[in-house]
Amino acid sequence: MQDRSLSRRSVLASATVVAAGATGLAGVAAAPAVAHGRDKRLKKIIARMSVEAKVGQLFVPYFYGASATAPSQADQERNLRELGVRTVAELIAKYHIGGVIYFSGWTNNIHDPRQVAELSNGVQRASLSLPTPVPSLISIDQEHGANVRVGSGATQLPGAMALGAGHSLSDARTAARISGTELAALGIHQNFAPVADVNVNPANPIINIRSFGADPREVGRMVAAQVTGYQRAGVVACAKHFPGHGDTGQDSHTELPVITHTREEWDRIDAPPFRAAVAAGVDSIMTAHLQVPALDPSNDPATLSPTILQGVLRGELGFDGVIVTDALNMAGVRTKYGDDRVPVLALKAGADQLLFPPDIDVAYHGVLAAVRDGEITEERLDESVLRILRLKDKVGLLSDSPLTSPREVDRVVGSRQHRLAADRIAGRTTTLLVNEGRTLPLRRGQRKLLVVGASPAFPTDDTRSTVPELAKAFDTLGYATAHLVTGRSPDAAAIDAAVAAARGRDAVVVTTDNAGPADAQCALVSRLLATGVPVVHLAVRNPYDIAHLDGVRASLASYCWTEVELRAAARVIAGRVAPRGTLPVPVQRADDPAEVLFPSGYGLSYGR
């Protein structure tokens, strides 16, 4: 139940109580008089803060544990070892933290919706116990598709490239609204989505299917639709990764990529989705840890570049919302400067929120020292705090109570209405690339199936994986389905076992996951084709796999391997729904990348 003692108390003071959404919905600016009145109230809050509290408002650290005050002993020990405190409540009290970020798996923050909501309430209670009680802006990376944090119990939705294949602005907006509504019910009010990167490099190791596609205009339209969906649901959207991470062959988690686009190419390829996000009223934009010499020849990553953040993003694009850094523990931002200097330089460049510092004590005291020494003025510090408070005000955190209700969690999260909508959206994204001899849909007599191949685990549940879950989806449709996991690198014995299992089956569905030239997955497909049993190929990650497969007579792309995409693919293969998706990226020939095998917009349907 909601804590009525907190709901009755004033969060700050009577002058700071503002109704949720007072600044309007996405793309609708507050009237000047309203904005002036809001800022006047928020500046009164800032005036009551110590310098230490103001610095704390900027940070968004991680922490371990499923409870704010009573995590497991193991999580307490991890917190103590890495953060110097035992609980997130202690972390908030020690550093006056303005926000935190949840992860699944390694931080043990997320188990089920009820638990997440109570964790959020615990975080807020800790924030309201500060000398200046400002609620936390709780953040998450819930992009959906391959990058999802809240799994079991919440609605799983198609990821960005799948939505790009569906080409429906309405579906993109609806997916974001559903996701945002569920996040808000969990007490999470900032989502680091949508991805605004244009994936023009098929070898991109970090963006790829997290992008809506390769066409800047189409990506911009989808980004704007999702910004609107999230923010109408009461969640802060965040377009990322500025100034564009779509044409990299390196992962900024492990090194500092360089974007070699000319200024004209950047304007044409990378900028349009961010311009569209700004036009749609996006609340926050995340920086990228990469160099763009055409925008700034200093060799500093964009996160630390005043030229890029203030000159281009704020000056040229006119963005006045919150600039949040990508995670400061990533190698791409730590190549030139120490962990005490990186957050200082990010603030001087124009950032507001400092995400995931590798050492919160070092980062916090680095910024605090810079303010006390005059390197960062208190006026500059106040600018960032004001922007952050505007977000908290907009999503209602400065209203009567920032707590969420278990009843609302049960009503909203993973509701039947949301799950049915997710299935409908996914059903419009599966893309049919090859269908020689009308191999698909499966015929009425083809009831005995074998599902075999690569089987990546679900993003938030490593006890479930692609091949058995796809087989289960076919069983639900009335098929008699056997399955065999051969993995991304099947050896000769695994391939022989798959060939043997195919005997006596009416059809084989073989999954691939990021197949490449001379890949063992390709050898598996080739051997299965040689059996004479009809073979249906499903690329469960990148749509580029088909370029490496010879002789395939039926091939589809699902753009991800989570439950909702697998169910959609099974329905298409079975003929329960017709394939409607078309490629949002071109697929080049494996032997000649200059030649396009399947262009953007390509996709077959039944009867054509």
C-alpha positions in Angstrom: 0.0 0.0 0.0 1.0 3.6 -0.5 2.8 5.2 2.4 0.2 7.7 3.6 2.6 9.4 6.0 4.8 10.4 3.0 1.9 11.2 0.7 0.7 13.7 3.3 4.0 15.4 3.8 5.2 18.2 1.5 8.0 16.9 -0.5 9.9 20.2 -0.3 7.6 23.0 0.8 4.2 24.3 -0.2 5.8 26.5 -2.9 7.3 23.5 -4.6 4.3 21.3 -5.0 3.4 21.1 -8.7 1.0 18.8 -10.4 2.4 16.1 -12.7 2.8 17.1 -16.3 2.5 20.9 -15.6 5.0 21.6 -18.4 2.9 19.8 -21.0 3.3 16.7 -23.2 6.1 15.9 -25.7 6.6 18.6 -28.2 4.3 21.1 -26.4 6.3 23.8 -24.7 5.0 25.4 -21.5 3.7 28.9 -21.9 6.4 31.5 -21.0 4.6 32.6 -17.9 4.1 29.0 -16.7 7.7 28.2 -17.4 8.9 31.3 -15.5 6.7 30.4 -12.5 7.9 26.9 -12.5 11.6 27.9 -12.6 11.0 30.4 -9.8 9.7 27.6 -7.6 12.5 25.3 -8.6 15.2 28.0 -8.0 13.9 28.3 -4.4 14.7 24.6 -3.9 18.2 25.1 -5.4 18.8 28.1 -3.1 18.2 25.8 -0.1 20.7 23.2 -1.2 24.3 23.0 -0.1 27.0 22.7 -2.7 27.4 19.1 -1.7 23.7 18.5 -2.4 23.8 20.2 -5.8 26.8 18.1 -6.9 24.9 15.0 -5.8 21.9 15.8 -7.9 24.1 15.4 -11.0 25.0 11.7 -10.4 23.2 8.6 -11.6 25.2 5.6 -10.1 24.5 1.9 -10.2 24.2 -0.2 -7.0 23.7 -3.8 -6.0 20.6 -5.3 -4.5 16.8 -5.8 -4.8 16.0 -3.7 -1.7 16.9 -0.1 -0.8 17.6 -0.9 2.8 17.9 -4.7 3.2 19.7 -6.2 0.2 21.2 -9.7 0.5 24.5 -10.1 2.4 26.3 -10.7 -0.9 24.9 -7.5 -2.4 25.8 -5.6 0.7 29.4 -6.8 0.4 29.5 -5.8 -3.2 28.2 -2.4 -2.4 30.8 -2.0 0.3 33.6 -3.1 -1.9 32.7 -0.9 -4.9 30.7 2.0 -3.5 31.9 2.3 0.1 28.3 1.8 1.5 26.1 -1.2 2.2 22.9 -0.1 0.6 21.5 2.4 -1.9 19.8 4.2 0.9 23.2 4.8 2.4 24.6 5.8 -1.0 21.9 8.4 -1.4 22.5 9.8 2.1 26.3 10.0 1.7 26.4 11.7 -1.7 23.0 13.4 -1.9 22.4 11.4 -5.1 19.8 12.8 -7.5 19.1 9.6 -9.4 20.0 5.9 -9.8 20.0 3.4 -12.6 18.6 -0.1 -12.4 20.1 -3.2 -14.2 19.0 -6.8 -14.3 21.3 -9.7 -13.7 24.7 -8.4 -12.5 23.4 -5.8 -10.1 20.5 -8.0 -8.9 18.1 -5.0 -8.9 15.3 -6.6 -10.8 13.3 -9.8 -9.9 9.7 -9.1 -10.6 7.4 -6.0 -10.9 6.2 -5.9 -7.3 9.8 -6.1 -6.1 10.9 -3.3 -8.5 8.1 -1.1 -7.3 9.0 -1.5 -3.7 12.7 -0.9 -4.5 11.7 2.3 -6.2 9.7 3.3 -3.1 12.6 2.6 -0.9 14.9 4.7 -3.1 12.3 7.6 -2.8 12.0 7.2 0.9 15.8 7.6 1.2 15.8 10.6 -1.0 13.0 12.2 1.0 15.1 11.8 4.1 17.8 14.1 2.8 18.3 17.5 4.4 16.8 19.0 1.2 14.3 16.2 0.3 14.3 16.0 -3.5 12.9 12.7 -5.0 15.2 10.6 -7.2 14.9 10.4 -11.0 15.1 6.6 -11.4 16.5 5.5 -14.7 16.7 2.3 -16.8 17.8 1.1 -20.3 14.5 -0.5 -21.4 14.9 -0.3 -25.2 13.2 -3.6 -25.7 14.3 -6.2 -28.2 17.9 -7.1 -27.4 18.4 -4.5 -24.7 15.8 -4.9 -22.0 16.1 -4.9 -18.2 12.6 -5.6 -16.8 11.7 -9.0 -18.1 9.5 -11.5 -16.4 6.1 -10.1 -15.6 6.4 -7.0 -17.8 5.2 -6.7 -21.4 8.0 -7.5 -23.9 7.9 -5.4 -27.1 9.7 -5.6 -30.4 13.0 -3.7 -30.5 13.9 -0.8 -32.7 14.9 -2.6 -35.9 11.9 -4.8 -35.7 9.7 -1.6 -35.4 11.7 -0.2 -38.3 10.7 -3.2 -40.4 7.1 -2.6 -39.5 7.3 1.1 -40.7 4.4 2.1 -38.5 4.6 5.3 -36.6 1.5 4.3 -34.7 3.1 1.0 -33.6 6.3 2.7 -32.6 4.4 5.3 -30.6 2.1 2.6 -29.0 5.1 0.4 -28.1 6.7 3.4 -26.3 3.5 4.3 -24.6 3.0 0.8 -23.3 6.6 0.6 -22.1 6.4 4.0 -20.5 3.2 3.3 -18.7 4.6 0.1 -17.2 7.9 1.8 -16.2 6.0 4.7 -14.5 3.9 2.1 -12.5 7.2 0.6 -11.4 8.4 4.0 -10.1 10.8 4.5 -13.0 10.6 7.9 -14.7 13.6 8.1 -17.1 14.2 5.6 -19.9 17.4 5.8 -21.9 15.5 5.2 -25.2 14.9 5.6 -28.1 18.2 4.9 -30.0 18.6 7.7 -32.6 21.7 6.2 -34.3 21.4 5.4 -38.0 22.9 1.9 -38.6 24.7 2.3 -41.9 27.5 -0.1 -40.9 26.4 -3.8 -40.9 29.5 -4.6 -38.9 28.6 -2.2 -36.1 29.2 -4.3 -33.0 27.2 -2.2 -30.5 24.2 -0.6 -32.2 23.0 -2.7 -35.1 19.5 -4.0 -34.3 19.1 -1.4 -31.6 18.7 1.1 -34.4 15.5 1.6 -36.3 17.4 1.3 -39.6 19.7 2.9 -42.2 17.5 5.7 -43.6 18.0 8.9 -41.6 14.6 10.3 -42.4 12.8 7.0 -41.4 14.8 6.7 -38.2 14.0 10.3 -37.4 10.2 9.6 -37.8 10.4 6.5 -35.6 12.5 8.3 -32.9 10.0 11.2 -32.8 7.1 8.8 -32.5 8.7 7.0 -29.6 9.6 10.2 -27.8 6.0 11.2 -28.0 4.9 7.8 -26.7 7.2 7.7 -23.7 6.6 11.3 -22.7 2.8 11.0 -22.9 3.1 8.1 -20.5 4.9 10.3 -18.0 8.4 9.0 -18.6 11.5 11.0 -19.6 12.6 9.9 -23.0 16.3 10.0 -24.0 17.5 10.0 -27.6 21.0 8.5 -27.9 23.9 8.5 -28.7 24.7 12.0 -29.8 26.2 12.9 -32.3 25.6 9.4 -33.7 27.0 5.9 -33.1 25.6 4.2 -36.2 28.8 4.0 -38.4 31.3 2.5 -36.0 33.2 -0.7 -36.3 34.3 -0.5 -32.7 32.5 -0.7 -29.4 32.9 2.4 -27.2 32.6 0.1 -24.1 36.1 -1.2 -24.9 37.8 1.5 -27.0 37.3 5.0 -28.5 35.7 4.8 -31.9 36.3 7.5 -34.6 33.4 8.6 -36.9 35.0 9.6 -40.2 31.9 11.2 -41.7 32.5 14.6 -43.3 30.4 17.5 -41.9 28.1 17.2 -44.9 27.7 13.4 -44.3 27.0 14.1 -40.6 24.3 16.6 -41.5 22.8 14.2 -43.9 23.1 10.8 -42.0 23.6 11.3 -38.3 21.8 14.6 -37.5 18.3 14.1 -38.8 17.1 11.7 -36.0 18.4 14.1 -33.3 16.8 17.1 -35.0 13.5 15.1 -35.1 13.8 14.2 -31.4 14.4 17.9 -30.5 11.4 18.9 -32.6 9.3 16.3 -30.8 10.2 17.8 -27.5 12.6 15.1 -26.2 13.4 15.7 -22.5 17.0 14.3 -22.5 19.7 13.4 -25.0 22.6 11.0 -24.2 26.2 11.6 -25.5 28.4 9.2 -27.3 32.0 8.3 -26.3 33.5 8.7 -29.7 35.5 11.1 -31.8 34.0 13.1 -34.7 36.8 15.1 -36.2 34.5 16.9 -38.7 32.7 18.4 -35.7 35.6 18.8 -33.3 39.2 18.1 -34.3 40.4 18.1 -30.6 40.5 14.3 -30.4 38.3 14.4 -27.3 35.2 12.2 -27.2 32.0 13.9 -27.8 31.0 13.5 -24.2 33.9 15.9 -23.2 33.6 18.3 -26.2 32.1 21.8 -25.6 32.2 22.3 -29.4 29.8 19.3 -29.9 27.6 19.6 -26.8 27.3 23.3 -26.5 28.1 24.4 -30.1 26.2 21.8 -32.1 23.6 20.2 -29.8 22.6 23.3 -27.8 23.6 25.9 -30.4 22.7 24.5 -33.8 20.0 22.0 -32.8 18.5 24.2 -30.2 18.3 21.6 -27.4 17.8 23.0 -23.9 16.9 19.8 -22.1 19.1 17.5 -20.0 22.3 16.2 -21.5 23.2 12.9 -19.9 26.5 11.2 -20.5 26.8 7.6 -21.6 28.2 5.5 -18.8 31.4 7.0 -17.5 32.9 3.5 -16.8 33.2 2.9 -20.5 36.7 2.8 -22.0 35.8 5.2 -24.8 35.6 8.1 -22.3 38.5 7.1 -20.1 41.3 6.9 -22.7 42.9 10.4 -22.0 41.8 11.5 -18.5 41.5 10.1 -15.0 38.2 9.2 -13.4 38.3 12.3 -11.2 38.6 14.6 -14.3 36.2 12.9 -16.7 33.0 14.1 -14.9 34.5 17.6 -14.5 35.3 17.8 -18.2 31.8 16.5 -19.1 30.2 19.2 -17.0 32.4 21.9 -18.6 31.5 20.5 -22.0 27.8 21.0 -21.2 26.5 17.7 -19.7 24.0 17.7 -16.9 23.6 14.1 -15.7 26.7 12.0 -15.0 25.8 8.4 -15.6 27.4 5.4 -14.0 30.8 6.7 -12.8 33.3 3.8 -12.2 34.1 5.2 -8.7 31.4 7.4 -7.2 33.6 8.7 -4.5 36.4 9.8 -6.9 33.9 11.3 -9.3 31.8 13.1 -6.7 34.8 14.6 -5.0 36.4 15.5 -8.3 33.4 17.6 -9.2 33.1 19.0 -5.7 36.7 20.1 -5.7 36.3 21.7 -9.2 33.3 23.8 -7.8 35.2 24.8 -4.6 38.3 25.7 -6.6 36.2 27.8 -9.1 36.9 25.7 -12.1 33.2 25.1 -12.3 31.2 28.1 -11.1 28.2 27.6 -8.8 26.1 29.3 -11.4 27.1 26.6 -14.0 26.3 24.0 -11.4 22.9 25.5 -10.8 22.1 25.4 -14.5 22.4 21.6 -14.5 20.5 21.2 -11.3 17.7 23.3 -12.6 17.4 21.3 -15.8 17.2 18.1 -13.7 14.6 19.5 -11.4 12.5 20.5 -14.4 12.4 16.8 -15.4 11.5 15.7 -11.9 8.7 18.4 -11.9 7.4 17.4 -15.3 6.9 13.7 -14.5 5.2 14.5 -11.2 8.0 13.6 -8.7 7.6 16.9 -7.0 3.9 16.4 -6.4 2.4 15.1 -3.2 4.1 11.7 -3.2 6.6 10.1 -5.5 5.7 6.6 -4.3 4.0 4.0 -6.5 1.2 1.6 -5.6 1.3 -2.2 -5.7 -2.3 -2.0 -7.0 -1.2 0.1 -9.9 1.6 -2.4 -10.7 -0.9 -5.3 -10.8 -3.3 -3.3 -12.9 -0.8 -2.1 -15.5 2.4 -4.1 -15.7 2.1 -7.0 -18.1 -1.6 -6.5 -18.6 -3.5 -8.6 -21.1 -4.3 -5.6 -23.1 -0.6 -4.6 -23.4 0.5 -8.2 -24.3 -2.1 -8.5 -27.0 -0.9 -5.1 -28.4 2.7 -6.3 -28.3 1.8 -9.5 -30.3 -0.1 -7.5 -32.9 2.8 -5.1 -33.4 5.3 -7.9 -33.6 3.1 -9.7 -36.2 3.7 -6.7 -38.5 7.5 -6.8 -38.3 8.6 -10.3 -39.3 10.3 -10.0 -42.7 10.2 -12.7 -45.4 13.3 -12.5 -47.6 13.3 -15.7 -49.6 10.4 -18.0 -50.5 11.3 -20.1 -53.5 8.7 -22.6 -54.7 6.3 -21.2 -52.1 8.0 -23.1 -49.3 6.0 -21.0 -46.9 3.6 -21.0 -45.3 3.9 -24.6 -44.1 1.4 -26.8 -45.6 -1.4 -28.5 -43.7 0.3 -31.9 -43.7 3.7 -30.5 -42.4 3.0 -31.1 -38.7 6.2 -32.8 -37.5 8.8 -30.0 -37.1 12.4 -29.8 -36.0 13.7 -26.5 -34.6 17.5 -26.4 -34.5 20.4 -23.9 -34.5 21.8 -21.0 -32.5 19.9 -20.4 -29.3 20.9 -17.1 -27.6 19.4 -16.8 -24.1 16.7 -14.3 -23.4 18.1 -10.9 -22.4 16.7 -11.0 -18.9 16.3 -14.7 -18.3 19.2 -17.0 -19.1 17.1 -20.0 -18.2 15.2 -19.5 -21.4 16.7 -19.5 -24.9 15.6 -19.2 -28.5 15.4 -22.8 -29.9 13.3 -24.4 -27.1 11.1 -21.3 -26.9 10.5 -21.2 -30.6 9.7 -24.9 -30.5 7.2 -24.1 -27.7 5.6 -21.4 -29.9 5.1 -24.0 -32.7 3.6 -26.5 -30.2 1.1 -23.9 -29.1 0.0 -23.6 -32.8 -0.6 -27.4 -32.9 2.6 -28.7 -34.3 4.6 -31.8 -33.0 7.9 -30.1 -32.5 11.3 -31.5 -31.5 14.2 -29.2 -30.9 18.0 -29.4 -30.8 20.4 -26.6 -29.7 23.5 -26.5 -31.8 24.8 -23.1 -30.8 26.6 -20.3 -32.7 29.6 -22.5 -33.4 28.4 -26.0 -34.0 31.1 -28.6 -34.2 30.9 -31.7 -36.6 29.2 -33.8 -33.9 26.5 -31.2 -33.4 25.9 -30.8 -37.1 25.7 -34.6 -37.5 23.2 -34.8 -34.7 21.1 -32.1 -36.3 21.1 -33.9 -39.7 20.1 -37.2 -37.9 17.3 -35.4 -36.1 15.9 -34.0 -39.3 15.2 -37.4 -40.7 11.5 -38.2 -40.7 10.5 -34.6 -40.1 8.2 -32.7 -42.4 10.2 -29.5 -42.1 13.2 -28.0 -40.3 13.4 -24.5 -38.9 17.0 -23.5 -38.4 18.0 -20.4 -36.5 21.2 -18.3 -37.0 22.7 -15.7 -34.8 25.0 -13.2 -36.5 26.3 -15.7 -39.1 29.5 -14.8 -41.0 31.6 -16.0 -43.9 32.9 -19.6 -43.5 30.8 -19.8 -40.3 29.9 -23.1 -38.8 26.3 -22.0 -38.7 26.5 -21.8 -42.5 27.8 -25.4 -42.6 24.9 -26.5 -40.5 22.4 -24.9 -42.9 24.1 -26.4 -45.9 24.1 -29.9 -44.4 20.4 -29.6 -43.5 19.6 -28.5 -47.0 21.3 -31.6 -48.3 18.9 -33.9 -46.4 16.0 -33.0 -48.8 13.8 -32.0 -45.9 12.2 -28.6 -46.4 14.4 -26.0 -44.5 13.2 -22.7 -43.2 15.9 -20.3 -42.1 15.2 -17.7 -39.4 17.8 -15.0 -38.6 17.1 -14.2 -35.0 19.5 -11.2 -34.6 20.9 -9.4 -37.6 19.0 -9.5 -40.9 22.4 -9.7 -42.7 22.8 -13.5 -42.2 21.1 -14.5 -45.4 24.0 -13.0 -47.4 26.2 -15.9 -46.2 23.8 -18.7 -46.9 23.6 -20.5 -50.3 20.7 -22.5 -51.5 18.2 -21.4 -48.9 14.6 -21.6 -50.3 12.9 -19.9 -47.4 14.4 -17.2 -45.1 13.0 -14.8 -42.6 14.3 -12.1 -40.2 12.9 -11.5 -36.8 15.4 -8.8 -35.6 15.6 -10.3 -32.2 15.1 -13.5 -30.3 12.8 -12.5 -27.4 9.5 -14.2 -26.8 7.3 -11.7 -28.6 9.4 -11.9 -31.8 9.6 -15.7 -31.7 5.9 -16.0 -31.4 5.4 -13.7 -34.3 7.9 -15.6 -36.5 6.2 -18.9 -35.7 2.8 -17.5 -36.7 4.2 -16.2 -40.0 5.9 -19.5 -40.8 2.7 -21.4 -39.9 0.6 -19.1 -42.1 -1.5 -17.8 -39.2 -0.5 -14.2 -40.3 1.0 -13.0 -43.5 4.5 -11.5 -43.4 4.3 -7.7 -43.6 7.7 -6.5 -42.5 10.2 -5.0 -45.0 13.9 -4.5 -44.5 14.9 -1.2 -42.8 18.5 -1.7 -43.8 20.1 -3.0 -47.0 21.7 -6.4 -47.1 24.8 -6.5 -49.2 26.4 -9.4 -50.9 28.9 -11.3 -48.8 31.4 -11.6 -51.6 30.9 -8.0 -52.8 29.7 -5.5 -50.2 29.4 -2.8 -52.9 26.5 -4.8 -54.4 23.1 -4.9 -52.6 21.5 -8.3 -52.4 18.2 -7.0 -50.8 17.6 -3.3 -50.7 15.9 -1.4 -47.9 12.2 -1.7 -48.2 12.4 -5.3 -49.6 10.1 -7.9 -48.2 7.9 -10.7 -49.5 4.4 -11.6 -48.6 2.3 -14.7 -49.3 0.6 -14.8 -52.7 3.3 -12.6 -54.4 
